[in-house]
Amino acid sequence: MILPPIFKQMALRTSAMLIVKLLGLLLRIPLFRYLGPEGVGLYQIAYSFYGLVLTLLTGGMPMALTLFTAKNAGNGWRIYRNMSMLYIGVCTLLCTSFFLFTNEIALRLGNEKLELAVRMFLPALWLVPLLSLLRGYLQGLEAFGAIAVSELVEQAFRVGTILLLLSIGTSLSMPQTLGTAALGASTGAICALAFLLVMLIRYSRSSSVSAVSGQAMPDHNLRMFAHTALALTATRLIIPLSDFLEASIVPMQLQVSGLSPGQALAIFGEMTGMAMTIVYIPTLITFSLTHTLSPKIAADWQARQFDRAFRRIGKAHNLTILWGISASLFLFTFAEELARLLFDQEKLATAIRLLSLCPLLAGLREVTTSVLWAVGLKKEPMRGILAGIACSITALYVLTGIPGWGYTGIAVGVLLLETIPVLWNLTVIRRDLKLSFSGRRLVMNAVVLLLLTGAVSLWGGRLLPAAGFSGIALQLTLMLLTFASSAGYVALIALTRHK
């Protein structure tokens, strides 16, 4: 059976993004082991600064360029060419300014050890905007394969560079280690940019965009492009701005509560770097489900096949909840084992348990957001996220300043950031789509998952030692058995439900 091109493109894009995310997770584990909790806290602060500046530079430009290129390749080429020259000038000026004032920037971020990390991020701040713009242009030409390969190249060289440099430098100081971690973003970006420039020459030769490049573009097209880019930038700026505010507020408030700067950075690193890395791993499954079902829901809605769209929405909703429950139970049950095996930090168990609901909440947020986008309600998810950020930042500021509330305050802030958008989206779905979800079957399946997880972990903990398992082998086998049983039950429910 020959699949339509759109499904091949969707499968290629989703597979590449999943591999990129997995590579990123595989890097974080040895990197965070090397840095330790305090180093992770410093890295999170430096990366939040890099992410905020990068979003301000790129914003919605790549997506706006994609839309205009898809409508008219000639206009897209002219915009890409002009914006590239503008980016080169702006990024050169900005990176030069940052280079001259890296010490002041590090002190503003709260720690002079960040100076080298900020400096090592500067080449990436020059390269990544050009790379993003080129990806936007090629996406408009439907060069999905080239884009997917470039993402894999970027992440592979980034991970390889960091791991190689860390293995060579056996006695690096904390600032040098942070600088090494930051340098990987630049090596990955330059390799991906070189690859896509070769692809650009190929697509330019095989298309007619260069033949019309001398024609002037109407002013109203330029204004429309600028408005689209600004609107998309405003939307995409929300999360990086929230991360930067969190990195600025939490360590400061932890010190207000009576902790030393090192203790504050360690708690911030343990929660936002290490524990959150672990608890968000299961969302890769939800991410794949969302990217698979949302185009189908959008197509059904466009064709006014509402019954089929509602069935798919219900299926995505129920499967997300079941997977989230199973993942949350697994994280809560094996928090000590995960903390010890992945980061060699048993004290992370408390942080993992406090954040164990994240797979459920984050999965629901992603699925409900995709549903609203698919049916044309694009503004509502942004409003929910804004409300979640406002409540989260307020809770972080208040609670982390209370003595003894460091871990709990951060966990409350993170959970609010996930919970409020979910409640908002579900309210909009119920109000505007007139869609409600039956809870009886869902509760029954959730109870089965709870009993299954408890039974496997309890009996496995008794039977496996009798069979000769001990130490790490016992922990890994018990975790795998529990995970396989709960994941298998969710897969069985997915296969037996009506399509």
One Martini backbone bead per residue (centre of mass of N, CA, C, O) as a GRO file, in nm:
protein
  499
    1MET     BB    1   0.095   0.037   0.024
    2ILE     BB    2   0.050   0.375  -0.062
    3LEU     BB    3   0.135   0.654   0.083
    4PRO     BB    4   0.078   0.955   0.142
    5PRO     BB    5   0.284   1.225   0.166
    6ILE     BB    6   0.178   1.339   0.442
    7PHE     BB    7   0.247   1.079   0.608
    8LYS     BB    8   0.547   1.072   0.549
    9GLN     BB    9   0.612   1.352   0.664
   10MET     BB   10   0.500   1.303   0.949
   11ALA     BB   11   0.681   1.060   1.018
   12LEU     BB   12   0.953   1.198   0.975
   13ARG     BB   13   0.920   1.434   1.174
   14THR     BB   14   0.851   1.273   1.430
   15SER     BB   15   1.102   1.090   1.436
   16ALA     BB   16   1.314   1.313   1.451
   17MET     BB   17   1.211   1.449   1.713
   18LEU     BB   18   1.239   1.202   1.895
   19ILE     BB   19   1.544   1.160   1.858
   20VAL     BB   20   1.629   1.438   1.957
   21LYS     BB   21   1.510   1.406   2.245
   22LEU     BB   22   1.669   1.152   2.323
   23LEU     BB   23   1.950   1.275   2.294
   24GLY     BB   24   1.907   1.494   2.506
   25LEU     BB   25   1.859   1.296   2.741
   26LEU     BB   26   2.132   1.139   2.715
   27LEU     BB   27   2.301   1.393   2.786
   28ARG     BB   28   2.194   1.487   3.066
   29ILE     BB   29   2.288   1.261   3.247
   30PRO     BB   30   2.605   1.293   3.232
   31LEU     BB   31   2.612   1.599   3.269
   32PHE     BB   32   2.468   1.610   3.554
   33ARG     BB   33   2.671   1.429   3.692
   34TYR     BB   34   2.911   1.623   3.648
   35LEU     BB   35   2.791   1.889   3.775
   36GLY     BB   36   2.567   1.876   3.960
   37PRO     BB   37   2.335   2.055   4.124
   38GLU     BB   38   2.472   2.335   4.105
   39GLY     BB   39   2.547   2.320   3.803
   40VAL     BB   40   2.259   2.285   3.700
   41GLY     BB   41   2.156   2.556   3.798
   42LEU     BB   42   2.350   2.725   3.626
   43TYR     BB   43   2.267   2.609   3.351
   44GLN     BB   44   1.967   2.694   3.362
   45ILE     BB   45   2.024   2.997   3.367
   46ALA     BB   46   2.187   3.020   3.104
   47TYR     BB   47   1.970   2.888   2.917
   48SER     BB   48   1.742   3.093   2.968
   49PHE     BB   49   1.891   3.328   2.838
   50TYR     BB   50   1.934   3.203   2.561
   51GLY     BB   51   1.632   3.142   2.498
   52LEU     BB   52   1.529   3.433   2.512
   53VAL     BB   53   1.712   3.565   2.296
   54LEU     BB   54   1.643   3.369   2.067
   55THR     BB   55   1.339   3.436   2.057
   56LEU     BB   56   1.374   3.739   1.997
   57LEU     BB   57   1.522   3.690   1.723
   58THR     BB   58   1.317   3.483   1.585
   59GLY     BB   59   1.047   3.372   1.661
   60GLY     BB   60   0.813   3.396   1.382
   61MET     BB   61   0.983   3.398   1.120
   62PRO     BB   62   0.995   3.106   1.011
   63MET     BB   63   0.684   3.060   0.990
   64ALA     BB   64   0.621   3.304   0.812
   65LEU     BB   65   0.807   3.208   0.581
   66THR     BB   66   0.661   2.948   0.523
   67LEU     BB   67   0.387   3.068   0.439
   68PHE     BB   68   0.498   3.252   0.205
   69THR     BB   69   0.642   3.028   0.041
   70ALA     BB   70   0.392   2.846  -0.009
   71LYS     BB   71   0.247   3.073  -0.181
   72ASN     BB   72   0.545   3.215  -0.269
   73ALA     BB   73   0.860   3.152  -0.366
   74GLY     BB   74   0.966   3.432  -0.445
   75ASN     BB   75   0.894   3.583  -0.184
   76GLY     BB   76   1.050   3.392   0.004
   77TRP     BB   77   1.332   3.446  -0.112
   78ARG     BB   78   1.344   3.751  -0.058
   79ILE     BB   79   1.301   3.736   0.246
   80TYR     BB   80   1.536   3.552   0.314
   81ARG     BB   81   1.765   3.728   0.199
   82ASN     BB   82   1.706   3.988   0.368
   83MET     BB   83   1.696   3.858   0.655
   84SER     BB   84   1.983   3.747   0.656
   85MET     BB   85   2.129   4.018   0.644
   86LEU     BB   86   1.998   4.130   0.899
   87TYR     BB   87   2.093   3.909   1.096
   88ILE     BB   88   2.395   3.945   1.064
   89GLY     BB   89   2.401   4.233   1.176
   90VAL     BB   90   2.248   4.197   1.448
   91CYS     BB   91   2.411   3.954   1.565
   92THR     BB   92   2.686   4.087   1.560
   93LEU     BB   93   2.619   4.323   1.748
   94LEU     BB   94   2.508   4.160   1.989
   95CYS     BB   95   2.750   3.965   2.040
   96THR     BB   96   2.959   4.187   2.085
   97SER     BB   97   2.821   4.313   2.330
   98PHE     BB   98   2.815   4.057   2.508
   99PHE     BB   99   3.124   4.010   2.510
  100LEU     BB  100   3.193   4.284   2.659
  101PHE     BB  101   2.947   4.202   2.898
  102THR     BB  102   2.965   3.919   3.048
  103ASN     BB  103   3.018   3.989   3.342
  104GLU     BB  104   2.757   4.157   3.385
  105ILE     BB  105   2.560   3.934   3.305
  106ALA     BB  106   2.643   3.728   3.520
  107LEU     BB  107   2.571   3.910   3.762
  108ARG     BB  108   2.270   3.945   3.682
  109LEU     BB  109   2.224   3.624   3.702
  110GLY     BB  110   2.401   3.567   3.999
  111ASN     BB  111   2.691   3.458   3.861
  112GLU     BB  112   3.030   3.451   3.769
  113LYS     BB  113   3.039   3.148   3.651
  114LEU     BB  114   2.868   3.236   3.377
  115GLU     BB  115   3.061   3.375   3.176
  116LEU     BB  116   3.157   3.140   2.989
  117ALA     BB  117   2.877   3.040   2.905
  118VAL     BB  118   2.783   3.298   2.767
  119ARG     BB  119   3.019   3.307   2.562
  120MET     BB  120   2.957   3.014   2.432
  121PHE     BB  121   2.662   3.106   2.324
  122LEU     BB  122   2.721   3.324   2.100
  123PRO     BB  123   2.755   3.159   1.838
  124ALA     BB  124   2.461   3.051   1.851
  125LEU     BB  125   2.326   3.339   1.832
  126TRP     BB  126   2.435   3.364   1.532
  127LEU     BB  127   2.340   3.082   1.395
  128VAL     BB  128   2.042   2.995   1.467
  129PRO     BB  129   1.877   3.214   1.318
  130LEU     BB  130   1.977   3.126   1.035
  131LEU     BB  131   1.879   2.834   1.059
  132SER     BB  132   1.576   2.891   1.108
  133LEU     BB  133   1.526   3.049   0.848
  134LEU     BB  134   1.605   2.820   0.653
  135ARG     BB  135   1.393   2.619   0.752
  136GLY     BB  136   1.148   2.791   0.681
  137TYR     BB  137   1.198   2.801   0.375
  138LEU     BB  138   1.214   2.487   0.322
  139GLN     BB  139   0.931   2.426   0.430
  140GLY     BB  140   0.785   2.586   0.205
  141LEU     BB  141   0.926   2.368  -0.009
  142GLU     BB  142   0.902   2.076   0.125
  143ALA     BB  143   1.191   2.000   0.285
  144PHE     BB  144   1.165   1.767   0.515
  145GLY     BB  145   1.416   1.588   0.497
  146ALA     BB  146   1.634   1.806   0.539
  147ILE     BB  147   1.533   1.902   0.814
  148ALA     BB  148   1.551   1.636   0.968
  149VAL     BB  149   1.856   1.592   0.923
  150SER     BB  150   1.950   1.859   1.054
  151GLU     BB  151   1.850   1.790   1.340
  152LEU     BB  152   2.026   1.541   1.376
  153VAL     BB  153   2.298   1.677   1.328
  154GLU     BB  154   2.285   1.885   1.552
  155GLN     BB  155   2.246   1.688   1.795
  156ALA     BB  156   2.487   1.501   1.745
  157PHE     BB  157   2.712   1.722   1.763
  158ARG     BB  158   2.639   1.827   2.038
  159VAL     BB  159   2.670   1.567   2.200
  160GLY     BB  160   2.955   1.486   2.101
  161THR     BB  161   3.109   1.737   2.196
  162ILE     BB  162   3.050   1.725   2.498
  163LEU     BB  163   3.146   1.433   2.557
  164LEU     BB  164   3.434   1.467   2.450
  165LEU     BB  165   3.527   1.707   2.630
  166LEU     BB  166   3.465   1.567   2.903
  167SER     BB  167   3.659   1.320   2.856
  168ILE     BB  168   3.920   1.491   2.829
  169GLY     BB  169   3.831   1.683   3.072
  170THR     BB  170   3.904   1.573   3.395
  171SER     BB  171   3.978   1.888   3.533
  172LEU     BB  172   3.729   2.069   3.542
  173SER     BB  173   3.580   2.338   3.606
  174MET     BB  174   3.284   2.479   3.639
  175PRO     BB  175   3.305   2.698   3.413
  176GLN     BB  176   3.420   2.496   3.199
  177THR     BB  177   3.178   2.305   3.193
  178LEU     BB  178   2.967   2.514   3.111
  179GLY     BB  179   3.112   2.596   2.847
  180THR     BB  180   3.100   2.316   2.716
  181ALA     BB  181   2.790   2.289   2.712
  182ALA     BB  182   2.750   2.551   2.536
  183LEU     BB  183   2.926   2.478   2.279
  184GLY     BB  184   2.740   2.261   2.145
  185ALA     BB  185   2.538   2.456   2.005
  186SER     BB  186   2.745   2.556   1.788
  187THR     BB  187   2.837   2.292   1.647
  188GLY     BB  188   2.555   2.200   1.563
  189ALA     BB  189   2.474   2.454   1.397
  190ILE     BB  190   2.707   2.458   1.183
  191CYS     BB  191   2.645   2.180   1.059
  192ALA     BB  192   2.348   2.228   0.982
  193LEU     BB  193   2.399   2.480   0.806
  194ALA     BB  194   2.585   2.347   0.598
  195PHE     BB  195   2.382   2.138   0.500
  196LEU     BB  196   2.150   2.342   0.413
  197LEU     BB  197   2.315   2.500   0.201
  198VAL     BB  198   2.335   2.265   0.009
  199MET     BB  199   2.025   2.231  -0.022
  200LEU     BB  200   1.973   2.514  -0.134
  201ILE     BB  201   2.122   2.477  -0.400
  202ARG     BB  202   1.944   2.248  -0.498
  203TYR     BB  203   1.663   2.398  -0.485
  204SER     BB  204   1.743   2.639  -0.663
  205ARG     BB  205   1.797   2.468  -0.923
  206SER     BB  206   1.496   2.316  -0.913
  207SER     BB  207   1.388   2.609  -0.919
  208SER     BB  208   1.225   2.943  -0.988
  209VAL     BB  209   1.304   3.167  -0.777
  210SER     BB  210   1.552   3.311  -0.914
  211ALA     BB  211   1.389   3.422  -1.166
  212VAL     BB  212   1.205   3.626  -0.959
  213SER     BB  213   1.401   3.806  -0.770
  214GLY     BB  214   1.365   4.101  -0.916
  215GLN     BB  215   1.098   4.135  -0.800
  216ALA     BB  216   0.876   4.321  -0.648
  217MET     BB  217   0.723   4.357  -0.337
  218PRO     BB  218   0.452   4.424  -0.197
  219ASP     BB  219   0.372   4.607   0.079
  220HIS     BB  220   0.140   4.428   0.194
  221ASN     BB  221   0.320   4.174   0.227
  222LEU     BB  222   0.517   4.292   0.432
  223ARG     BB  223   0.306   4.361   0.647
  224MET     BB  224   0.196   4.074   0.680
  225PHE     BB  225   0.462   3.947   0.766
  226ALA     BB  226   0.511   4.121   1.017
  227HIS     BB  227   0.247   4.049   1.167
  228THR     BB  228   0.292   3.743   1.178
  229ALA     BB  229   0.566   3.746   1.327
  230LEU     BB  230   0.469   3.898   1.581
  231ALA     BB  231   0.248   3.702   1.670
  232LEU     BB  232   0.433   3.452   1.698
  233THR     BB  233   0.633   3.576   1.898
  234ALA     BB  234   0.435   3.625   2.131
  235THR     BB  235   0.374   3.322   2.170
  236ARG     BB  236   0.683   3.206   2.195
  237LEU     BB  237   0.774   3.390   2.448
  238ILE     BB  238   0.639   3.273   2.700
  239ILE     BB  239   0.818   3.031   2.795
  240PRO     BB  240   1.104   3.165   2.806
  241LEU     BB  241   1.014   3.384   3.004
  242SER     BB  242   0.934   3.193   3.230
  243ASP     BB  243   1.213   3.057   3.267
  244PHE     BB  244   1.366   3.319   3.336
  245LEU     BB  245   1.200   3.400   3.583
  246GLU     BB  246   1.252   3.144   3.741
  247ALA     BB  247   1.569   3.173   3.743
  248SER     BB  248   1.551   3.453   3.898
  249ILE     BB  249   1.366   3.384   4.153
  250VAL     BB  250   1.429   3.118   4.305
  251PRO     BB  251   1.724   3.153   4.415
  252MET     BB  252   1.660   3.414   4.565
  253GLN     BB  253   1.428   3.303   4.753
  254LEU     BB  254   1.597   3.080   4.886
  255GLN     BB  255   1.783   3.284   5.028
  256VAL     BB  256   1.559   3.426   5.190
  257SER     BB  257   1.497   3.150   5.355
  258GLY     BB  258   1.832   3.080   5.441
  259LEU     BB  259   2.004   3.003   5.213
  260SER     BB  260   2.259   2.939   5.036
  261PRO     BB  261   2.372   2.976   4.722
  262GLY     BB  262   2.445   2.674   4.685
  263GLN     BB  263   2.174   2.554   4.789
  264ALA     BB  264   1.988   2.699   4.591
  265LEU     BB  265   2.114   2.583   4.330
  266ALA     BB  266   2.072   2.284   4.400
  267ILE     BB  267   1.762   2.284   4.417
  268PHE     BB  268   1.712   2.401   4.136
  269GLY     BB  269   1.864   2.173   3.984
  270GLU     BB  270   1.707   1.927   4.089
  271MET     BB  271   1.426   2.018   3.987
  272THR     BB  272   1.470   2.156   3.685
  273GLY     BB  273   1.680   1.934   3.583
  274MET     BB  274   1.660   1.642   3.699
  275ALA     BB  275   1.362   1.574   3.773
  276MET     BB  276   1.234   1.690   3.505
  277THR     BB  277   1.379   1.498   3.317
  278ILE     BB  278   1.238   1.241   3.420
  279VAL     BB  279   0.920   1.319   3.423
  280TYR     BB  280   0.928   1.395   3.092
  281ILE     BB  281   0.980   1.131   2.934
  282PRO     BB  282   0.679   1.017   2.885
  283THR     BB  283   0.595   1.256   2.679
  284LEU     BB  284   0.689   1.123   2.414
  285ILE     BB  285   0.429   0.963   2.368
  286THR     BB  286   0.233   1.202   2.360
  287PHE     BB  287   0.373   1.347   2.130
  288SER     BB  288   0.319   1.126   1.918
  289LEU     BB  289   0.012   1.120   1.942
  290THR     BB  290  -0.038   1.415   1.864
  291HIS     BB  291   0.105   1.408   1.577
  292THR     BB  292  -0.095   1.188   1.469
  293LEU     BB  293  -0.397   1.305   1.538
  294SER     BB  294  -0.423   1.614   1.472
  295PRO     BB  295  -0.442   1.601   1.157
  296LYS     BB  296  -0.700   1.424   1.157
  297ILE     BB  297  -0.883   1.616   1.311
  298ALA     BB  298  -0.854   1.853   1.116
  299ALA     BB  299  -0.965   1.703   0.867
  300ASP     BB  300  -1.242   1.632   0.984
  301TRP     BB  301  -1.328   1.923   1.044
  302GLN     BB  302  -1.306   2.030   0.754
  303ALA     BB  303  -1.515   1.788   0.652
  304ARG     BB  304  -1.745   1.757   0.874
  305GLN     BB  305  -1.646   1.501   1.065
  306PHE     BB  306  -1.749   1.505   1.377
  307ASP     BB  307  -1.773   1.218   1.487
  308ARG     BB  308  -1.481   1.134   1.425
  309ALA     BB  309  -1.344   1.362   1.581
  310PHE     BB  310  -1.464   1.291   1.861
  311ARG     BB  311  -1.346   1.007   1.880
  312ARG     BB  312  -1.048   1.100   1.867
  313ILE     BB  313  -1.053   1.285   2.108
  314GLY     BB  314  -1.137   1.069   2.315
  315LYS     BB  315  -0.898   0.882   2.266
  316ALA     BB  316  -0.670   1.078   2.332
  317HIS     BB  317  -0.766   1.144   2.618
  318ASN     BB  318  -0.767   0.854   2.744
  319LEU     BB  319  -0.475   0.768   2.673
  320THR     BB  320  -0.336   1.000   2.821
  321ILE     BB  321  -0.438   0.932   3.102
  322LEU     BB  322  -0.337   0.640   3.123
  323TRP     BB  323  -0.040   0.701   3.071
  324GLY     BB  324  -0.008   0.910   3.298
  325ILE     BB  325  -0.078   0.722   3.532
  326SER     BB  326   0.137   0.505   3.485
  327ALA     BB  327   0.381   0.700   3.500
  328SER     BB  328   0.325   0.818   3.783
  329LEU     BB  329   0.336   0.550   3.937
  330PHE     BB  330   0.623   0.477   3.856
  331LEU     BB  331   0.766   0.728   3.973
  332PHE     BB  332   0.666   0.695   4.267
  333THR     BB  333   0.775   0.400   4.316
  334PHE     BB  334   1.084   0.462   4.159
  335ALA     BB  335   1.246   0.711   4.267
  336GLU     BB  336   1.507   0.600   4.392
  337GLU     BB  337   1.609   0.433   4.150
  338LEU     BB  338   1.624   0.663   3.943
  339ALA     BB  339   1.815   0.853   4.099
  340ARG     BB  340   2.050   0.646   4.120
  341LEU     BB  341   2.086   0.550   3.818
  342LEU     BB  342   2.100   0.838   3.668
  343PHE     BB  343   2.244   1.046   3.917
  344ASP     BB  344   2.338   0.955   4.202
  345GLN     BB  345   2.062   1.083   4.367
  346GLU     BB  346   1.862   1.000   4.624
  347LYS     BB  347   1.738   1.289   4.703
  348LEU     BB  348   1.551   1.302   4.437
  349ALA     BB  349   1.295   1.147   4.520
  350THR     BB  350   1.124   1.377   4.629
  351ALA     BB  351   1.110   1.539   4.364
  352ILE     BB  352   0.978   1.317   4.191
  353ARG     BB  353   0.719   1.288   4.360
  354LEU     BB  354   0.623   1.584   4.340
  355LEU     BB  355   0.637   1.546   3.997
  356SER     BB  356   0.464   1.282   3.907
  357LEU     BB  357   0.216   1.441   3.751
  358CYS     BB  358   0.339   1.555   3.484
  359PRO     BB  359   0.265   1.347   3.261
  360LEU     BB  360  -0.041   1.391   3.283
  361LEU     BB  361  -0.058   1.705   3.252
  362ALA     BB  362   0.119   1.746   2.998
  363GLY     BB  363  -0.044   1.562   2.814
  364LEU     BB  364  -0.313   1.716   2.836
  365ARG     BB  365  -0.211   1.987   2.736
  366GLU     BB  366  -0.118   1.894   2.455
  367VAL     BB  367  -0.382   1.767   2.352
  368THR     BB  368  -0.582   2.005   2.399
  369THR     BB  369  -0.425   2.206   2.230
  370SER     BB  370  -0.441   2.047   1.961
  371VAL     BB  371  -0.747   2.043   1.942
  372LEU     BB  372  -0.794   2.351   1.931
  373TRP     BB  373  -0.620   2.395   1.682
  374ALA     BB  374  -0.775   2.196   1.488
  375VAL     BB  375  -1.063   2.372   1.533
  376GLY     BB  376  -0.958   2.699   1.550
  377LEU     BB  377  -0.873   2.754   1.872
  378LYS     BB  378  -0.589   2.942   1.917
  379LYS     BB  379  -0.623   3.144   2.172
  380GLU     BB  380  -0.694   2.971   2.425
  381PRO     BB  381  -0.423   2.833   2.505
  382MET     BB  382  -0.272   3.100   2.561
  383ARG     BB  383  -0.449   3.189   2.797
  384GLY     BB  384  -0.388   2.945   2.977
  385ILE     BB  385  -0.081   2.987   2.992
  386LEU     BB  386  -0.084   3.269   3.114
  387ALA     BB  387  -0.233   3.187   3.372
  388GLY     BB  388  -0.025   2.975   3.463
  389ILE     BB  389   0.220   3.164   3.484
  390ALA     BB  390   0.110   3.363   3.691
  391CYS     BB  391   0.062   3.151   3.917
  392SER     BB  392   0.344   3.026   3.922
  393ILE     BB  393   0.517   3.278   3.988
  394THR     BB  394   0.370   3.348   4.249
  395ALA     BB  395   0.425   3.082   4.399
  396LEU     BB  396   0.732   3.090   4.380
  397TYR     BB  397   0.776   3.358   4.532
  398VAL     BB  398   0.632   3.279   4.798
  399LEU     BB  399   0.720   2.977   4.875
  400THR     BB  400   1.044   2.992   4.842
  401GLY     BB  401   1.058   3.211   5.090
  402ILE     BB  402   0.994   2.974   5.273
  403PRO     BB  403   1.099   2.796   5.515
  404GLY     BB  404   1.118   2.461   5.384
  405TRP     BB  405   0.979   2.521   5.069
  406GLY     BB  406   1.150   2.461   4.820
  407TYR     BB  407   1.046   2.199   4.681
  408THR     BB  408   0.740   2.254   4.708
  409GLY     BB  409   0.729   2.530   4.564
  410ILE     BB  410   0.830   2.433   4.289
  411ALA     BB  411   0.615   2.213   4.245
  412VAL     BB  412   0.369   2.399   4.250
  413GLY     BB  413   0.453   2.576   4.011
  414VAL     BB  414   0.467   2.349   3.797
  415LEU     BB  415   0.174   2.235   3.835
  416LEU     BB  416   0.028   2.498   3.766
  417LEU     BB  417   0.143   2.524   3.474
  418GLU     BB  418  -0.027   2.260   3.394
  419THR     BB  419  -0.321   2.273   3.515
  420ILE     BB  420  -0.456   2.537   3.410
  421PRO     BB  421  -0.451   2.476   3.102
  422VAL     BB  422  -0.621   2.220   3.125
  423LEU     BB  423  -0.879   2.345   3.247
  424TRP     BB  424  -0.920   2.551   3.027
  425ASN     BB  425  -0.941   2.358   2.782
  426LEU     BB  426  -1.175   2.183   2.891
  427THR     BB  427  -1.377   2.415   2.909
  428VAL     BB  428  -1.375   2.487   2.607
  429ILE     BB  429  -1.459   2.211   2.500
  430ARG     BB  430  -1.731   2.203   2.655
  431ARG     BB  431  -1.845   2.480   2.551
  432ASP     BB  432  -1.781   2.479   2.225
  433LEU     BB  433  -1.807   2.149   2.160
  434LYS     BB  434  -1.993   1.984   2.349
  435LEU     BB  435  -1.771   1.810   2.521
  436SER     BB  436  -1.776   1.506   2.699
  437PHE     BB  437  -1.650   1.278   2.951
  438SER     BB  438  -1.637   0.958   3.042
  439GLY     BB  439  -1.550   0.818   3.370
  440ARG     BB  440  -1.600   0.515   3.421
  441ARG     BB  441  -1.387   0.368   3.240
  442LEU     BB  442  -1.148   0.535   3.342
  443VAL     BB  443  -1.158   0.452   3.640
  444MET     BB  444  -1.130   0.149   3.594
  445ASN     BB  445  -0.852   0.160   3.453
  446ALA     BB  446  -0.704   0.306   3.684
  447VAL     BB  447  -0.744   0.081   3.893
  448VAL     BB  448  -0.599  -0.139   3.735
  449LEU     BB  449  -0.325   0.004   3.726
  450LEU     BB  450  -0.283   0.022   4.030
  451LEU     BB  451  -0.297  -0.286   4.087
  452LEU     BB  452  -0.079  -0.375   3.887
  453THR     BB  453   0.158  -0.213   4.002
  454GLY     BB  454   0.141  -0.327   4.290
  455ALA     BB  455   0.164  -0.631   4.225
  456VAL     BB  456   0.433  -0.635   4.069
  457SER     BB  457   0.611  -0.490   4.284
  458LEU     BB  458   0.549  -0.687   4.518
  459TRP     BB  459   0.604  -0.971   4.392
  460GLY     BB  460   0.875  -0.904   4.262
  461GLY     BB  461   1.017  -0.829   4.537
  462ARG     BB  462   0.995  -1.143   4.626
  463LEU     BB  463   1.076  -1.332   4.378
  464LEU     BB  464   1.350  -1.227   4.263
  465PRO     BB  465   1.538  -1.289   4.507
  466ALA     BB  466   1.474  -1.600   4.494
  467ALA     BB  467   1.608  -1.605   4.185
  468GLY     BB  468   1.892  -1.413   4.234
  469PHE     BB  469   1.828  -1.123   4.260
  470SER     BB  470   2.037  -0.817   4.275
  471GLY     BB  471   2.054  -0.502   4.298
  472ILE     BB  472   2.051  -0.368   3.994
  473ALA     BB  473   1.908  -0.610   3.863
  474LEU     BB  474   1.656  -0.595   4.040
  475GLN     BB  475   1.568  -0.307   3.975
  476LEU     BB  476   1.548  -0.329   3.666
  477THR     BB  477   1.351  -0.568   3.648
  478LEU     BB  478   1.120  -0.444   3.811
  479MET     BB  479   1.081  -0.195   3.635
  480LEU     BB  480   1.027  -0.344   3.366
  481LEU     BB  481   0.779  -0.508   3.458
  482THR     BB  482   0.604  -0.269   3.539
  483PHE     BB  483   0.613  -0.115   3.273
  484ALA     BB  484   0.512  -0.343   3.083
  485SER     BB  485   0.234  -0.389   3.214
  486SER     BB  486   0.119  -0.098   3.189
  487ALA     BB  487   0.180  -0.051   2.887
  488GLY     BB  488   0.023  -0.300   2.787
  489TYR     BB  489  -0.255  -0.210   2.886
  490VAL     BB  490  -0.272   0.051   2.721
  491ALA     BB  491  -0.238  -0.087   2.445
  492LEU     BB  492  -0.492  -0.265   2.469
  493ILE     BB  493  -0.693  -0.032   2.485
  494ALA     BB  494  -0.616   0.095   2.210
  495LEU     BB  495  -0.693  -0.167   2.034
  496THR     BB  496  -1.005  -0.211   2.154
  497ARG     BB  497  -1.098   0.042   2.061
  498HIS     BB  498  -1.272   0.245   1.884
  499LYS     BB  499  -1.200   0.406   1.563
   0.00000   0.00000   0.00000
